[in-house]
Amino acid sequence: MTPFEPPAPPPPASDPLPVEPAFTAAGLAVPVPPLAPSDACATALARFVRQPDLPALPVVEEDGRAVGLLVRGSLLPDGPPPAVVRHPSMPVSSLMDGRPLLVEGRTPLAEIGRRLSGLMPSAWATGFLVVEQERYLGLGTVTGLMAKSAELADLRARQLDEARRQAEQAIRARTAFLATMSHEIRTPLTAMMGFAELLEQEVMGPHGVPLYRDYARDIAESGRHLMELINDLLDLSKADADRLELVEGTVDVVRVAIATARLLAERAARHGVRIVTDVPPDLPPLRADERKLRQMLLNLLSNAVKFTPADGVVTLDAWLADDGTLWLSVHDTGIGMNGDELAKALEPWGQIDSVLARGHVGTGLGLPLTKRLIELHGGRLDIVSRHDEGTVMALVFPPHRIGRSSNPAAAPGGF
């Protein structure tokens, strides 16, 4: 380390956006003509007198290496006349700061501020030397740093606004594309599903080969799965674009809950899983979008069945909490999830890799979409899961959506 070399700075922090040359130390360098170490102090004093706003003068060797900084206060202090008046031939090297703050020209503005605060707080008043491999480029000041930092903040704000605008435009384009494609796909898909159901039910007469009936059922089920995927994609895309709207009405929660569980009971039974409902018949009505409520319950029940082994039980229950919130809870005895797996499951297209999951079709859109839909109702998705102990997922609706009158329905039971 040379006598004029400052302490090694900490490694610069990573910048979230690329740093343009104008917003580095090189962009702050004011090309103040330097002094040589052997120049007389009288020369420096004359410079300070001519330039009253100059806080310091750089001192540079003949080879361009920055070696010091002569501060105005060392020649023009408050109080008695300075020594330079008595010794005008004194070299500036005798009064200069031999360890000034040297900042490489490529250093970002944020890093300069950290170094000024942490390493050289005195440089706030005197400034710093901007160098390139110890060769002098110019004098930097805190005033210049503040002005450039404000300019950079304004530029970053404009860049973020433009990035947000482009992202919103891309989401709108994707939503429009999915809406168009879903319409184009639904039309032939509906016909395929209808004809497959006719073949499955042997409306036009029995098949010569009974296996054809099974094939027709598989075609119809695959079509229904594809239709569900199209609907989920479109809804999730609309949610991203804040264009997903609720068609609100007064919903009989008991009826919807039991009907949804019954809808999945046969599919669950094929995998050896039993669905049980425990829904009080006197639950009050709910102000909500009935189709989206059914969609949320289907997603939670399907997910629970998917990760519950044979002979397991999935329970759908509901209750009105003391704080007035309505809870619709799906509890399974499945494999459960740890924290990382739960975070992945809540991401679009995120799927937990397990032996049980591989036996079911799925896209990983159900839970993220359910979370968006319940939040659109002003509620939340509450999840508690433990590995090998099961998972509880609950839709929590706020009190202002709960009606006062009871709405009896069929008594709860198992399927």
C-alpha positions as a Markdown table, in Angstrom:
| # | Residue | x | y | z |
|---|---|---|---|---|
| 1 | Met | 0.0 | 0.0 | 0.0 |
| 2 | Thr | 1.5 | 3.4 | -1.0 |
| 3 | Pro | 1.3 | 6.3 | 1.5 |
| 4 | Phe | -1.4 | 7.9 | -0.5 |
| 5 | Glu | -3.6 | 4.8 | -1.0 |
| 6 | Pro | -6.9 | 4.8 | 0.9 |
| 7 | Pro | -8.1 | 1.8 | 2.8 |
| 8 | Ala | -9.5 | -1.0 | 0.6 |
| 9 | Pro | -13.2 | -0.4 | 0.2 |
| 10 | Pro | -15.8 | -3.1 | 0.7 |
| 11 | Pro | -17.0 | -4.9 | -2.4 |
| 12 | Pro | -19.8 | -2.8 | -4.1 |
| 13 | Ala | -23.3 | -4.0 | -3.5 |
| 14 | Ser | -25.1 | -5.5 | -6.5 |
| 15 | Asp | -27.3 | -3.0 | -8.3 |
| 16 | Pro | -30.8 | -4.1 | -9.2 |
| 17 | Leu | -30.6 | -2.3 | -12.6 |
| 18 | Pro | -27.6 | -1.7 | -14.9 |
| 19 | Val | -25.6 | 1.3 | -13.9 |
| 20 | Glu | -25.1 | 3.8 | -16.8 |
| 21 | Pro | -21.7 | 5.6 | -17.0 |
| 22 | Ala | -23.3 | 8.9 | -16.3 |
| 23 | Phe | -24.4 | 7.6 | -12.9 |
| 24 | Thr | -21.0 | 6.5 | -11.6 |
| 25 | Ala | -18.1 | 8.4 | -10.0 |
| 26 | Ala | -16.8 | 9.2 | -13.5 |
| 27 | Gly | -20.0 | 11.2 | -14.1 |
| 28 | Leu | -19.3 | 13.3 | -11.0 |
| 29 | Ala | -15.7 | 14.1 | -11.9 |
| 30 | Val | -15.2 | 17.8 | -12.3 |
| 31 | Pro | -11.9 | 18.4 | -14.2 |
| 32 | Val | -10.3 | 20.8 | -11.7 |
| 33 | Pro | -6.7 | 21.5 | -12.8 |
| 34 | Pro | -4.5 | 19.8 | -10.3 |
| 35 | Leu | -1.4 | 21.0 | -8.4 |
| 36 | Ala | 1.9 | 19.3 | -8.3 |
| 37 | Pro | 3.3 | 18.3 | -4.9 |
| 38 | Ser | 6.2 | 20.8 | -5.4 |
| 39 | Asp | 4.0 | 23.8 | -6.2 |
| 40 | Ala | 4.2 | 26.6 | -3.7 |
| 41 | Cys | 1.3 | 27.2 | -1.3 |
| 42 | Ala | 1.1 | 30.8 | -2.7 |
| 43 | Thr | -0.1 | 29.3 | -6.0 |
| 44 | Ala | -2.8 | 27.3 | -4.3 |
| 45 | Leu | -3.9 | 30.4 | -2.2 |
| 46 | Ala | -4.2 | 32.4 | -5.4 |
| 47 | Arg | -6.4 | 29.7 | -6.9 |
| 48 | Phe | -8.7 | 29.6 | -3.8 |
| 49 | Val | -9.0 | 33.4 | -3.9 |
| 50 | Arg | -10.1 | 33.3 | -7.5 |
| 51 | Gln | -12.5 | 30.4 | -7.0 |
| 52 | Pro | -14.2 | 31.0 | -3.6 |
| 53 | Asp | -16.6 | 28.0 | -4.1 |
| 54 | Leu | -13.7 | 25.5 | -4.5 |
| 55 | Pro | -13.5 | 23.3 | -1.4 |
| 56 | Ala | -10.2 | 21.7 | -2.2 |
| 57 | Leu | -7.5 | 21.2 | -4.9 |
| 58 | Pro | -6.2 | 17.9 | -6.1 |
| 59 | Val | -2.5 | 17.1 | -5.9 |
| 60 | Val | -1.2 | 14.9 | -8.7 |
| 61 | Glu | 2.2 | 13.6 | -9.6 |
| 62 | Glu | 3.7 | 14.1 | -13.1 |
| 63 | Asp | 2.6 | 10.6 | -14.1 |
| 64 | Gly | -1.1 | 11.4 | -13.3 |
| 65 | Arg | -1.2 | 9.5 | -10.1 |
| 66 | Ala | -3.4 | 11.3 | -7.5 |
| 67 | Val | -1.5 | 11.7 | -4.2 |
| 68 | Gly | -3.3 | 14.2 | -2.1 |
| 69 | Leu | -6.0 | 16.8 | -1.6 |
| 70 | Leu | -5.2 | 20.4 | -0.4 |
| 71 | Val | -8.2 | 21.6 | 1.6 |
| 72 | Arg | -9.2 | 25.3 | 1.5 |
| 73 | Gly | -9.2 | 25.4 | 5.3 |
| 74 | Ser | -5.5 | 24.5 | 5.5 |
| 75 | Leu | -4.6 | 27.8 | 3.8 |
| 76 | Leu | -7.5 | 30.0 | 4.8 |
| 77 | Pro | -8.5 | 29.1 | 8.4 |
| 78 | Asp | -10.6 | 31.2 | 10.7 |
| 79 | Gly | -8.6 | 33.2 | 13.1 |
| 80 | Pro | -4.9 | 34.5 | 12.9 |
| 81 | Pro | -3.2 | 34.9 | 9.5 |
| 82 | Pro | -2.2 | 31.4 | 8.0 |
| 83 | Ala | 1.5 | 30.3 | 8.0 |
| 84 | Val | 1.5 | 30.4 | 4.2 |
| 85 | Val | 1.6 | 34.2 | 4.4 |
| 86 | Arg | 4.9 | 33.9 | 6.3 |
| 87 | His | 6.2 | 31.1 | 4.1 |
| 88 | Pro | 4.8 | 31.6 | 0.6 |
| 89 | Ser | 7.3 | 29.2 | -0.9 |
| 90 | Met | 6.2 | 26.2 | 1.3 |
| 91 | Pro | 5.3 | 23.2 | -1.0 |
| 92 | Val | 1.6 | 22.1 | -1.0 |
| 93 | Ser | 2.8 | 18.6 | -0.1 |
| 94 | Ser | 3.5 | 19.8 | 3.4 |
| 95 | Leu | -0.1 | 20.9 | 4.0 |
| 96 | Met | -2.1 | 18.5 | 1.8 |
| 97 | Asp | -4.2 | 15.5 | 3.0 |
| 98 | Gly | -2.0 | 12.6 | 2.0 |
| 99 | Arg | -4.8 | 10.1 | 2.4 |
| 100 | Pro | -7.9 | 11.5 | 0.6 |
| 101 | Leu | -10.8 | 9.3 | -0.4 |
| 102 | Leu | -10.0 | 7.9 | -3.9 |
| 103 | Val | -13.1 | 6.6 | -5.8 |
| 104 | Glu | -12.7 | 4.5 | -8.9 |
| 105 | Gly | -14.6 | 6.0 | -11.9 |
| 106 | Arg | -16.8 | 2.9 | -12.4 |
| 107 | Thr | -18.1 | 3.0 | -8.8 |
| 108 | Pro | -22.0 | 3.4 | -8.6 |
| 109 | Leu | -23.5 | 6.4 | -6.8 |
| 110 | Ala | -25.0 | 4.3 | -4.0 |
| 111 | Glu | -21.6 | 2.8 | -3.2 |
| 112 | Ile | -20.0 | 6.3 | -3.1 |
| 113 | Gly | -22.6 | 7.4 | -0.5 |
| 114 | Arg | -21.9 | 4.3 | 1.7 |
| 115 | Arg | -18.2 | 4.9 | 1.6 |
| 116 | Leu | -18.6 | 8.6 | 2.4 |
| 117 | Ser | -20.7 | 7.7 | 5.5 |
| 118 | Gly | -18.6 | 4.7 | 6.6 |
| 119 | Leu | -15.0 | 5.3 | 5.7 |
| 120 | Met | -14.5 | 9.0 | 5.1 |
| 121 | Pro | -17.1 | 11.2 | 6.7 |
| 122 | Ser | -14.7 | 14.2 | 6.4 |
| 123 | Ala | -15.1 | 14.0 | 2.6 |
| 124 | Trp | -18.6 | 15.3 | 2.9 |
| 125 | Ala | -17.0 | 18.8 | 3.3 |
| 126 | Thr | -13.8 | 18.5 | 1.3 |
| 127 | Gly | -15.0 | 16.2 | -1.6 |
| 128 | Phe | -13.1 | 13.2 | -3.0 |
| 129 | Leu | -10.8 | 12.4 | -5.9 |
| 130 | Val | -12.2 | 10.4 | -8.8 |
| 131 | Val | -9.5 | 8.1 | -10.3 |
| 132 | Glu | -9.0 | 5.4 | -12.8 |
| 133 | Gln | -6.3 | 2.9 | -11.6 |
| 134 | Glu | -5.0 | 5.7 | -9.4 |
| 135 | Arg | -4.8 | 8.2 | -12.3 |
| 136 | Tyr | -6.6 | 11.4 | -11.6 |
| 137 | Leu | -9.9 | 12.0 | -13.5 |
| 138 | Gly | -11.5 | 14.9 | -11.5 |
| 139 | Leu | -12.8 | 16.2 | -8.2 |
| 140 | Gly | -16.1 | 14.9 | -6.9 |
| 141 | Thr | -18.3 | 16.8 | -4.4 |
| 142 | Val | -21.2 | 15.8 | -2.2 |
| 143 | Thr | -23.3 | 18.4 | -3.9 |
| 144 | Gly | -22.7 | 16.8 | -7.3 |
| 145 | Leu | -23.4 | 13.4 | -5.7 |
| 146 | Met | -26.8 | 14.5 | -4.4 |
| 147 | Ala | -27.8 | 16.0 | -7.7 |
| 148 | Lys | -26.8 | 12.9 | -9.7 |
| 149 | Ser | -28.6 | 10.7 | -7.1 |
| 150 | Ala | -31.8 | 12.6 | -7.5 |
| 151 | Glu | -31.5 | 12.4 | -11.3 |
| 152 | Leu | -30.9 | 8.6 | -11.0 |
| 153 | Ala | -33.9 | 8.2 | -8.8 |
| 154 | Asp | -36.0 | 10.0 | -11.3 |
| 155 | Leu | -34.7 | 7.9 | -14.1 |
| 156 | Arg | -35.3 | 4.6 | -12.2 |
| 157 | Ala | -38.9 | 5.8 | -11.4 |
| 158 | Arg | -39.5 | 6.3 | -15.2 |
| 159 | Gln | -37.9 | 3.0 | -16.0 |
| 160 | Leu | -40.1 | 1.2 | -13.5 |
| 161 | Asp | -43.2 | 3.0 | -14.8 |
| 162 | Glu | -42.3 | 1.9 | -18.3 |
| 163 | Ala | -41.6 | -1.7 | -17.2 |
| 164 | Arg | -45.0 | -1.8 | -15.4 |
| 165 | Arg | -46.8 | -0.3 | -18.4 |
| 166 | Gln | -45.2 | -3.0 | -20.7 |
| 167 | Ala | -46.1 | -5.7 | -18.2 |
| 168 | Glu | -49.7 | -4.6 | -18.0 |
| 169 | Gln | -49.9 | -4.4 | -21.7 |
| 170 | Ala | -48.5 | -7.9 | -22.0 |
| 171 | Ile | -51.0 | -9.2 | -19.4 |
| 172 | Arg | -53.9 | -7.5 | -21.3 |
| 173 | Ala | -52.7 | -9.1 | -24.6 |
| 174 | Arg | -52.4 | -12.5 | -22.9 |
| 175 | Thr | -55.9 | -12.2 | -21.5 |
| 176 | Ala | -57.3 | -11.2 | -24.8 |
| 177 | Phe | -55.5 | -14.1 | -26.5 |
| 178 | Leu | -56.7 | -16.6 | -23.9 |
| 179 | Ala | -60.3 | -15.3 | -24.1 |
| 180 | Thr | -60.3 | -15.7 | -27.9 |
| 181 | Met | -58.6 | -19.1 | -27.8 |
| 182 | Ser | -60.8 | -20.4 | -25.1 |
| 183 | His | -63.9 | -19.5 | -27.1 |
| 184 | Glu | -62.5 | -21.2 | -30.2 |
| 185 | Ile | -61.6 | -24.3 | -28.2 |
| 186 | Arg | -64.8 | -24.6 | -26.2 |
| 187 | Thr | -67.0 | -24.9 | -29.3 |
| 188 | Pro | -65.5 | -28.1 | -30.8 |
| 189 | Leu | -64.6 | -29.4 | -27.3 |
| 190 | Thr | -68.3 | -29.2 | -26.2 |
| 191 | Ala | -69.3 | -31.2 | -29.3 |
| 192 | Met | -66.6 | -33.8 | -28.7 |
| 193 | Met | -67.7 | -34.2 | -25.0 |
| 194 | Gly | -71.4 | -34.5 | -26.1 |
| 195 | Phe | -70.7 | -37.2 | -28.7 |
| 196 | Ala | -68.5 | -39.0 | -26.3 |
| 197 | Glu | -71.3 | -39.1 | -23.7 |
| 198 | Leu | -73.7 | -40.4 | -26.3 |
| 199 | Leu | -71.3 | -43.2 | -27.2 |
| 200 | Glu | -70.7 | -44.0 | -23.5 |
| 201 | Gln | -74.5 | -44.2 | -22.8 |
| 202 | Glu | -75.0 | -46.3 | -26.1 |
| 203 | Val | -77.9 | -44.0 | -27.1 |
| 204 | Met | -77.7 | -45.3 | -30.7 |
| 205 | Gly | -77.4 | -48.9 | -29.7 |
| 206 | Pro | -74.9 | -51.2 | -27.9 |
| 207 | His | -71.3 | -51.4 | -29.0 |
| 208 | Gly | -70.0 | -54.5 | -30.5 |
| 209 | Val | -67.0 | -54.2 | -28.3 |
| 210 | Pro | -67.8 | -53.2 | -24.7 |
| 211 | Leu | -64.3 | -51.6 | -24.4 |
| 212 | Tyr | -65.5 | -48.8 | -26.7 |
| 213 | Arg | -67.8 | -47.6 | -23.9 |
| 214 | Asp | -64.8 | -47.2 | -21.6 |
| 215 | Tyr | -62.9 | -45.3 | -24.3 |
| 216 | Ala | -65.9 | -42.9 | -24.7 |
| 217 | Arg | -66.0 | -42.3 | -21.0 |
| 218 | Asp | -62.2 | -41.5 | -21.0 |
| 219 | Ile | -62.7 | -39.1 | -23.9 |
| 220 | Ala | -65.5 | -37.3 | -22.0 |
| 221 | Glu | -63.5 | -37.0 | -18.8 |
| 222 | Ser | -60.5 | -35.7 | -20.7 |
| 223 | Gly | -62.7 | -33.1 | -22.3 |
| 224 | Arg | -64.0 | -32.0 | -18.9 |
| 225 | His | -60.5 | -31.7 | -17.6 |
| 226 | Leu | -59.4 | -29.7 | -20.6 |
| 227 | Met | -62.5 | -27.4 | -20.1 |
| 228 | Glu | -61.6 | -26.9 | -16.4 |
| 229 | Leu | -58.0 | -26.0 | -17.5 |
| 230 | Ile | -59.2 | -23.5 | -20.0 |
| 231 | Asn | -61.5 | -21.8 | -17.4 |
| 232 | Asp | -58.8 | -21.7 | -14.8 |
| 233 | Leu | -56.3 | -20.2 | -17.2 |
| 234 | Leu | -58.7 | -17.5 | -18.3 |
| 235 | Asp | -59.7 | -16.7 | -14.7 |
| 236 | Leu | -56.1 | -16.5 | -13.5 |
| 237 | Ser | -55.1 | -14.3 | -16.4 |
| 238 | Lys | -58.0 | -12.0 | -15.7 |
| 239 | Ala | -57.0 | -11.9 | -12.0 |
| 240 | Asp | -53.4 | -10.9 | -13.0 |
| 241 | Ala | -54.9 | -8.1 | -15.1 |
| 242 | Asp | -57.3 | -7.0 | -12.3 |
| 243 | Arg | -60.2 | -7.8 | -14.7 |
| 244 | Leu | -61.7 | -10.6 | -12.8 |
| 245 | Glu | -65.2 | -9.5 | -11.6 |
| 246 | Leu | -67.6 | -11.0 | -9.2 |
| 247 | Val | -71.3 | -11.7 | -10.1 |
| 248 | Glu | -72.6 | -11.4 | -6.6 |
| 249 | Gly | -75.8 | -12.8 | -5.2 |
| 250 | Thr | -77.2 | -14.4 | -2.1 |
| 251 | Val | -75.7 | -17.9 | -1.9 |
| 252 | Asp | -77.0 | -20.9 | 0.0 |
| 253 | Val | -73.7 | -22.1 | 1.4 |
| 254 | Val | -75.1 | -25.4 | 2.7 |
| 255 | Arg | -76.5 | -26.3 | -0.7 |
| 256 | Val | -73.4 | -25.4 | -2.6 |
| 257 | Ala | -71.0 | -27.1 | -0.2 |
| 258 | Ile | -72.9 | -30.4 | -0.1 |
| 259 | Ala | -73.5 | -30.4 | -3.9 |
| 260 | Thr | -69.8 | -29.8 | -4.5 |
| 261 | Ala | -68.8 | -32.6 | -2.3 |
| 262 | Arg | -71.3 | -35.0 | -3.9 |
| 263 | Leu | -69.9 | -34.0 | -7.3 |
| 264 | Leu | -66.4 | -35.2 | -6.4 |
| 265 | Ala | -67.5 | -38.2 | -4.3 |
| 266 | Glu | -67.4 | -40.7 | -7.2 |
| 267 | Arg | -64.0 | -39.5 | -8.4 |
| 268 | Ala | -62.6 | -39.8 | -4.8 |
| 269 | Ala | -64.2 | -43.3 | -4.4 |
| 270 | Arg | -62.3 | -44.5 | -7.4 |
| 271 | His | -59.1 | -43.7 | -5.6 |
| 272 | Gly | -60.2 | -45.2 | -2.3 |
| 273 | Val | -60.9 | -41.8 | -0.6 |
| 274 | Arg | -64.0 | -40.9 | 1.2 |
| 275 | Ile | -65.5 | -37.4 | 1.3 |
| 276 | Val | -67.4 | -36.4 | 4.5 |
| 277 | Thr | -69.4 | -33.2 | 5.0 |
| 278 | Asp | -70.0 | -31.6 | 8.3 |
| 279 | Val | -71.9 | -28.5 | 7.4 |
| 280 | Pro | -74.5 | -27.1 | 9.9 |
| 281 | Pro | -77.9 | -26.8 | 8.2 |
| 282 | Asp | -78.6 | -23.4 | 9.8 |
| 283 | Leu | -75.6 | -21.5 | 8.3 |
| 284 | Pro | -76.6 | -17.9 | 7.2 |
| 285 | Pro | -76.6 | -17.0 | 3.5 |
| 286 | Leu | -73.4 | -15.6 | 2.0 |
| 287 | Arg | -73.1 | -12.6 | -0.4 |
| 288 | Ala | -70.7 | -14.0 | -3.0 |
| 289 | Asp | -70.3 | -15.2 | -6.5 |
| 290 | Glu | -71.8 | -18.7 | -6.4 |
| 291 | Arg | -69.9 | -20.0 | -9.5 |
| 292 | Lys | -66.6 | -18.9 | -8.0 |
| 293 | Leu | -67.5 | -20.3 | -4.6 |
| 294 | Arg | -68.2 | -23.6 | -6.2 |
| 295 | Gln | -64.9 | -23.3 | -8.1 |
| 296 | Met | -62.9 | -22.6 | -5.0 |
| 297 | Leu | -64.5 | -25.6 | -3.1 |
| 298 | Leu | -63.9 | -27.9 | -6.1 |
| 299 | Asn | -60.2 | -26.8 | -6.2 |
| 300 | Leu | -59.7 | -27.4 | -2.5 |
| 301 | Leu | -61.5 | -30.8 | -2.5 |
| 302 | Ser | -59.7 | -32.0 | -5.7 |
| 303 | Asn | -56.4 | -31.0 | -4.2 |
| 304 | Ala | -57.2 | -32.9 | -1.0 |
| 305 | Val | -58.3 | -36.0 | -2.8 |
| 306 | Lys | -55.2 | -35.8 | -5.0 |
| 307 | Phe | -52.8 | -36.0 | -2.0 |
| 308 | Thr | -54.7 | -38.4 | 0.2 |
| 309 | Pro | -53.8 | -42.1 | 0.0 |
| 310 | Ala | -56.3 | -44.9 | -0.3 |
| 311 | Asp | -58.6 | -45.4 | 2.8 |
| 312 | Gly | -58.1 | -41.8 | 3.6 |
| 313 | Val | -60.8 | -39.3 | 4.5 |
| 314 | Val | -61.4 | -35.7 | 3.2 |
| 315 | Thr | -63.7 | -33.6 | 5.4 |
| 316 | Leu | -65.6 | -30.5 | 4.3 |
| 317 | Asp | -66.9 | -28.6 | 7.2 |
| 318 | Ala | -68.2 | -25.1 | 7.9 |
| 319 | Trp | -68.8 | -22.8 | 10.9 |
| 320 | Leu | -69.5 | -19.3 | 11.9 |
| 321 | Ala | -66.7 | -17.9 | 14.1 |
| 322 | Asp | -67.2 | -15.7 | 17.1 |
| 323 | Asp | -65.8 | -12.7 | 15.2 |
| 324 | Gly | -68.5 | -13.1 | 12.5 |
| 325 | Thr | -66.3 | -14.7 | 9.8 |
| 326 | Leu | -67.5 | -17.7 | 7.9 |
| 327 | Trp | -65.1 | -20.6 | 7.6 |
| 328 | Leu | -65.4 | -23.3 | 4.9 |
| 329 | Ser | -62.7 | -25.8 | 5.7 |
| 330 | Val | -61.3 | -28.9 | 3.8 |
| 331 | His | -59.3 | -31.3 | 6.0 |
| 332 | Asp | -57.5 | -34.3 | 4.6 |
| 333 | Thr | -55.5 | -37.1 | 6.0 |
| 334 | Gly | -53.0 | -37.0 | 3.2 |
| 335 | Ile | -49.2 | -36.6 | 2.9 |
| 336 | Gly | -49.1 | -32.9 | 4.0 |
| 337 | Met | -46.6 | -30.3 | 3.0 |
| 338 | Asn | -43.6 | -28.6 | 4.5 |
| 339 | Gly | -43.0 | -24.8 | 4.1 |
| 340 | Asp | -41.1 | -25.0 | 0.8 |
| 341 | Glu | -43.7 | -27.3 | -0.8 |
| 342 | Leu | -46.6 | -25.1 | 0.4 |
| 343 | Ala | -44.9 | -22.0 | -1.1 |
| 344 | Lys | -44.4 | -23.9 | -4.4 |
| 345 | Ala | -48.1 | -25.1 | -4.4 |
| 346 | Leu | -49.3 | -21.5 | -4.1 |
| 347 | Glu | -47.3 | -20.4 | -7.2 |
| 348 | Pro | -49.0 | -20.7 | -10.7 |
| 349 | Trp | -48.0 | -24.0 | -12.3 |
| 350 | Gly | -46.4 | -25.1 | -9.1 |
| 351 | Gln | -46.9 | -28.8 | -8.4 |
| 352 | Ile | -45.7 | -31.0 | -5.5 |
| 353 | Asp | -43.8 | -34.0 | -6.8 |
| 354 | Ser | -45.1 | -37.1 | -5.1 |
| 355 | Val | -46.2 | -40.6 | -5.9 |
| 356 | Leu | -49.8 | -39.6 | -5.2 |
| 357 | Ala | -49.6 | -36.5 | -7.4 |
| 358 | Arg | -48.3 | -38.5 | -10.4 |
| 359 | Gly | -51.5 | -40.6 | -10.4 |
| 360 | His | -53.7 | -37.5 | -10.9 |
| 361 | Val | -54.0 | -35.0 | -13.7 |
| 362 | Gly | -53.3 | -31.4 | -12.7 |
| 363 | Thr | -51.8 | -28.1 | -13.8 |
| 364 | Gly | -50.9 | -26.4 | -10.5 |
| 365 | Leu | -53.4 | -23.6 | -11.1 |
| 366 | Gly | -56.0 | -24.6 | -8.5 |
| 367 | Leu | -54.6 | -23.2 | -5.3 |
| 368 | Pro | -53.2 | -19.9 | -6.8 |
| 369 | Leu | -56.6 | -19.3 | -8.4 |
| 370 | Thr | -58.4 | -20.1 | -5.2 |
| 371 | Lys | -56.3 | -17.7 | -3.3 |
| 372 | Arg | -57.0 | -14.9 | -5.9 |
| 373 | Leu | -60.8 | -15.7 | -5.8 |
| 374 | Ile | -61.1 | -15.6 | -2.0 |
| 375 | Glu | -59.1 | -12.4 | -1.8 |
| 376 | Leu | -61.4 | -10.9 | -4.5 |
| 377 | His | -64.2 | -11.6 | -2.0 |
| 378 | Gly | -62.3 | -9.7 | 0.7 |
| 379 | Gly | -61.4 | -12.9 | 2.5 |
| 380 | Arg | -58.3 | -15.1 | 2.8 |
| 381 | Leu | -57.1 | -18.6 | 2.3 |
| 382 | Asp | -55.9 | -20.1 | 5.6 |
| 383 | Ile | -53.6 | -23.1 | 5.3 |
| 384 | Val | -52.1 | -25.4 | 8.0 |
| 385 | Ser | -50.2 | -28.4 | 6.8 |
| 386 | Arg | -47.8 | -30.9 | 8.4 |
| 387 | His | -45.8 | -33.5 | 6.6 |
| 388 | Asp | -47.3 | -37.0 | 6.9 |
| 389 | Glu | -50.2 | -35.6 | 9.0 |
| 390 | Gly | -52.5 | -33.9 | 6.5 |
| 391 | Thr | -53.5 | -30.5 | 5.5 |
| 392 | Val | -56.3 | -28.1 | 6.4 |
| 393 | Met | -57.3 | -25.4 | 3.9 |
| 394 | Ala | -60.0 | -22.9 | 4.8 |
| 395 | Leu | -61.8 | -20.2 | 2.9 |
| 396 | Val | -62.4 | -17.4 | 5.4 |
| 397 | Phe | -65.1 | -14.9 | 4.4 |
| 398 | Pro | -65.3 | -11.5 | 6.2 |
| 399 | Pro | -68.3 | -10.7 | 8.4 |
| 400 | His | -69.8 | -8.1 | 6.1 |
| 401 | Arg | -70.6 | -10.8 | 3.6 |
| 402 | Ile | -72.6 | -12.9 | 6.0 |
| 403 | Gly | -76.4 | -12.6 | 6.1 |
| 404 | Arg | -78.5 | -12.6 | 9.2 |
| 405 | Ser | -81.2 | -15.1 | 8.3 |
| 406 | Ser | -80.6 | -18.8 | 8.4 |
| 407 | Asn | -81.1 | -20.9 | 5.4 |
| 408 | Pro | -81.6 | -24.6 | 6.3 |
| 409 | Ala | -80.5 | -27.3 | 3.9 |
| 410 | Ala | -80.1 | -31.0 | 3.8 |
| 411 | Ala | -78.5 | -32.4 | 6.9 |
| 412 | Pro | -74.7 | -33.1 | 6.6 |
| 413 | Gly | -73.5 | -36.6 | 6.0 |
| 414 | Gly | -70.9 | -38.8 | 4.3 |
| 415 | Phe | -70.7 | -40.0 | 0.8 |
